[in-house]
Amino acid sequence: MKVAIIGAGAVGVSSAALLTARGHEVWIWSAFEEERQELHAKGAVSCEGDLQGSFAVKVASGVDECVRQASVVMIAAPAFAHQSLMQALSSSITDEHTVVVHSATAMTSLILARQLA
């Protein structure tokens, strides 16, 4: 299954490693160009601990590329970025997507629901 991960911080890259280890195709997009460049240069996420190894990920240059043909879209970004990310995602999300929101704050899924409406 293709999984799109929006956000390349600790939650995003650790989720990417776990999903890749379980056989999924993972695409990551970050709003920060430096994060995209670093991930693209490495071509993989490396882990030490319970999950060890190097796990190949694909880095999208834009939100549409990341989300295209994904079954699951995972929002893995800090709460302060959710409003702008939901706006960026709203034109790419369809009824076919399952959206998973990792959030440290409540009501983030409501922001997406309102944006999509």
N, C-alpha and C positions, 0 to 999 in steps of 0.2 A: 504494500500500500504506500502511496506517496503521502508524506506528511510535510506540511509547510509550517515552519517555525518562524514567527515574527519576533525577533529579539535575539541578540547574540551574547547576552550576559551569562551569568552562572546557571540560571534555570534553563535558558535556551540551549546552551551547548551541552549541559549534562543530559537534558532530555534528548537531544540529537544523538548523543553517544548511545544511550540506552535503546532508543528506537532503532538505530542502525544495527546495534548488536543483535536485536531481535528480528532482523531481516527486512526492515522497512527502508524505503528510499526517502531520504530526508533532504529537504531544501531549507536553507536558512536565509533570512533577510534581516538586516539591521538598518535602522535609520541613520546610523553613523558610518560614514564612508570608511573610516579607519578600521572599524571592526570587520566590514565586508572584505577589505583588502587583505587584512591579516588572515582571516579564515580562508580566503581564496588562495593565498600564497601557501598556506599549510596544506590545504585540501582535505584536512581531517581534524578531528577533535581527539586529543589524547587524554586518557584518564589513568589515575592511580587510585587504589583503594579497592572497594568491593567490586567495581568494574574496572578492569585494567586493559589497556591496549590503545590502539589508534583506530578511529572509526571515520571512514570516508563520508564527507557531506558535500553537498553542492551548494554553492553560494549564488543567490539570485541578485541581479543588479536592480531589480524593482519588485514591488509588491505583486503586480500582476503575474510576472514570471514565476514568483515563488508559489503563488496560490493556484496557478493554472494546473488543472488536472489532479489536484490534491484531493484526497478524501477527507482529511482532517487538517484543520488550521489551528495551530496552537499559538496563543498570544502569550509571550514570555518576556514581558517588558515591565518596567516600573510603572506604578499607578499614575505618575505624573505624565506619562507619555500616552496613556490609553486613549484620551480624547482625540489626539491627532492621528494615532494609529487606526482607530476605528473609522475616522473619516477617510483615510487612505485606503483602507480595506473595503469599505462599503461598496465600491463599484466592482469589486472582484469576487465577493462572497455571493454564493447562490444557495438555493434550497437544497442542493446536493451536498453541501459542506456540513461537517460537524465541526463546531467551533469550541475549543477548549480554552478557557481563560485562567491563567495562573495569576492570582491577584492577592495582594496583601491587604487590599481594601475591599469593602463591600460595594455592591451596585455597579461594578464595571460592566457586567453583562447587560445591564439596563442601558448603558451608554450605547453599546453596539445595537441593541434592539431598536432603540429610538433612531439611531442613524440609518439603519436599514429600512425602517418604516418610512 
